């Protein structure tokens, strides 16, 4: 998705602000989370920002505890705008199709209302999980970190479980290359998957990624989500 601007505010800044709001909510800090407050319908960049964040735009609503934020009445409309404005085209990449599917799944799971308000999840190919060499696999999986939310993409998670060792190799490689966003995304998926090698040191690794890459709100979001939903990275 191309970078856009509205006045002097680039899309990247809108995404960063929204990611910060999600991370604060997952930590139980800041004002009560409402997607429609963080990304208002009147903001021309809101649909694009939600499309980039994917299911993470709704991550605070996935928390199952008394502090779970209440879903705002305008949230469904904000998400619907994003789904309508940016559906994957016929030539869309696997990552684009999967992130769109993840946002649809999260809308069904975390937003109240009639399921007919949401488009059906598109078919998303997953043959690449079995055939990609581990560096390419790691790159794609890191871009799908928002799908590591509990309950989303169960079939994909089952397939990825068979390549946990390869994703662990990718995590180490990303840390060594100081690619903190890729490391955070891979670490978040590893936090969800079973049978992660103890020798990886995932908890200390995620803490290190947060320390080194925490200037990027999306890095922070991934690490906080790994802690909140899977208890890893403390």
C-alpha positions in Angstrom: 0.0 0.0 0.0 1.5 3.3 -1.1 2.5 5.9 1.4 -0.1 8.7 1.5 -0.4 12.1 3.1 -3.1 14.2 4.5 -1.8 17.6 5.0 1.6 17.1 6.8 0.7 13.8 8.4 2.0 10.7 6.5 0.2 7.4 6.7 3.2 5.9 8.6 2.5 8.4 11.4 -1.2 7.5 11.6 -0.2 3.8 11.7 2.3 4.5 14.5 -0.2 6.4 16.6 -2.7 3.6 16.2 -0.2 0.9 17.1 0.8 2.9 20.2 -2.9 3.1 21.2 -3.3 -0.7 20.8 -0.1 -1.4 22.8 -1.2 0.9 25.6 -4.6 -0.9 25.8 -3.0 -4.3 25.9 -0.9 -3.1 28.8 -4.0 -1.8 30.5 -2.7 1.8 30.3 -4.1 5.1 28.9 -7.7 5.9 28.2 -10.2 3.1 27.5 -9.5 1.8 24.0 -11.9 2.5 21.2 -10.8 2.0 17.6 -13.2 4.7 16.4 -11.5 7.2 18.7 -8.0 6.2 17.7 -8.9 6.2 14.0 -12.0 8.3 13.3 -14.3 7.8 10.3 -13.6 11.4 9.3 -9.8 10.7 8.9 -9.2 9.9 5.2 -6.2 7.7 6.2 -8.1 5.6 8.8 -9.1 2.8 6.3 -5.6 2.5 5.0 -4.1 2.4 8.6 -6.6 -0.3 9.7 -5.8 -2.3 6.6 -2.1 -2.1 7.4 -2.6 -3.0 11.1 -5.1 -5.7 10.2 -6.5 -7.7 13.1 -4.3 -5.8 15.5 -6.7 -2.9 15.2 -9.1 -5.0 17.2 -6.6 -6.8 19.5 -7.7 -5.0 22.7 -11.2 -6.5 22.2 -9.6 -10.0 22.3 -8.6 -9.6 26.0 -10.6 -11.9 28.2 -10.5 -10.2 31.6 -12.6 -7.6 33.5 -10.5 -4.7 32.1 -11.5 -5.6 28.5 -12.5 -2.3 26.8 -16.0 -1.9 25.6 -16.5 -1.9 21.9 -17.7 1.4 20.6 -20.7 1.7 18.4 -18.7 3.3 15.5 -16.0 0.7 15.5 -17.8 -1.6 13.1 -18.3 1.2 10.6 -14.6 2.2 10.7 -13.6 -1.4 10.0 -16.2 -1.8 7.3 -14.7 1.2 5.5 -11.3 -0.4 5.5 -12.6 -3.7 4.2 -14.5 -2.0 1.5 -11.8 0.3 0.5 -8.9 -2.2 0.3 -10.0 -5.7 -0.7 -7.2 -7.8 -2.1 -7.2 -7.8 -5.9 -6.9 -10.8 -8.2 -3.1 -10.4 -8.3 -2.7 -9.7 -4.6 0.2 -11.3 -2.7 -0.4 -14.1 -0.2 0.4 -11.7 2.6 -2.2 -9.2 1.4 -4.9 -11.9 1.2 -4.0 -13.3 4.6 -4.0 -9.9 6.4 -7.4 -9.1 4.9 -8.7 -12.5 5.9 -7.4 -11.9 9.4 -9.2 -8.6 9.7 -12.4 -10.2 8.6 -11.9 -13.1 11.1 -11.2 -10.6 13.9 -14.3 -8.5 13.0 -16.5 -11.7 13.3 -14.8 -12.7 16.6 -14.4 -9.4 18.4 -17.1 -6.9 17.1 -20.7 -7.5 18.1 -23.6 -7.4 15.6 -24.9 -9.2 12.6 -22.3 -11.3 10.9 -23.9 -10.4 7.6 -22.3 -7.0 8.0 -18.9 -8.5 7.2 -17.7 -10.0 3.9 -16.9 -13.7 4.0 -13.2 -14.4 4.6 -11.4 -14.8 1.2 -9.7 -18.1 0.4 -6.1 -17.8 1.3 -3.5 -20.2 -0.1 -1.1 -21.7 2.4 1.1 -24.0 0.2 4.0 -21.7 0.8 4.1 -22.7 4.4 5.4 -26.1 3.4 7.5 -25.1 0.4 9.2 -21.8 1.2 12.8 -21.9 2.3 13.2 -20.7 5.9 14.4 -17.2 5.1 11.5 -16.5 2.8 9.1 -18.2 5.2 10.4 -16.1 8.1 9.9 -12.9 6.1 6.3 -13.7 5.2 5.3 -14.9 8.7 6.7 -11.8 10.3 4.4 -9.8 8.1 1.4 -11.8 9.3 2.1 -11.2 13.0 -1.4 -9.8 13.6 -2.8 -13.3 12.8 -1.1 -14.6 15.9 -4.0 -13.3 18.0 -5.7 -16.2 19.9 -8.3 -18.0 17.8 -7.4 -16.5 14.4 -6.1 -18.5 11.5 -6.1 -21.9 13.3 -5.3 -23.7 10.1 -2.3 -21.5 9.4 -1.1 -21.9 13.0 -1.3 -25.7 12.7 0.8 -25.6 9.5 3.4 -23.2 11.0 3.8 -25.5 14.0 5.5 -28.0 11.7 8.1 -25.4 10.9 8.8 -24.0 14.4 12.5 -24.7 14.1 12.7 -22.8 10.8 10.9 -19.8 12.3 13.3 -19.9 15.3 16.2 -19.7 12.9 14.5 -16.7 11.3 14.1 -15.1 14.6 17.8 -15.5 15.4 18.8 -14.2 12.0 16.5 -11.1 12.3 18.0 -10.3 15.7 21.5 -10.6 14.4 20.6 -8.3 11.4 19.0 -5.9 13.8 15.7 -6.2 11.9 13.6 -5.6 15.0 10.3 -5.5 13.2 10.8 -8.9 11.6 12.2 -10.3 14.9 9.2 -9.0 16.8 6.7 -10.5 14.4 8.4 -13.8 14.3 8.8 -13.8 18.1 5.1 -13.1 18.4 4.2 -16.1 16.3 6.7 -18.3 18.1 5.0 -17.3 21.4 1.7 -18.8 20.1 3.2 -22.0 18.6 4.0 -25.1 20.7 7.3 -26.8 21.0 9.5 -23.8 20.6 13.1 -24.9 21.3 14.2 -24.0 24.9 17.6 -23.2 23.5 16.1 -20.3 21.6 15.6 -18.2 24.8 12.4 -16.7 23.4 11.5 -14.7 26.5 14.9 -13.0 26.8 15.0 -12.6 23.1 11.7 -10.8 22.9 12.7 -8.6 25.8 15.9 -7.7 24.0 14.0 -6.9 20.8 11.7 -4.6 22.7 14.6 -2.9 24.3 16.5 -2.4 21.1 13.6 -1.8 18.7 11.0 -0.2 21.0 11.3 3.1 19.1 9.1 1.5 16.5 5.5 1.3 17.9 4.8 -1.8 15.8 7.7 -3.6 17.4 6.4 -2.6 20.8 2.9 -3.8 19.8 4.1 -7.3 18.8 6.1 -7.8 22.0 3.3 -6.6 24.2 0.9 -8.8 22.4 3.2 -11.8 22.9 3.2 -11.1 26.6 -0.6 -10.3 27.0 -1.9 -13.3 25.0 0.8 -15.9 25.3 2.8 -15.0 28.4 6.1 -14.8 26.6 8.8 -12.1 26.6 8.8 -11.1 30.3 
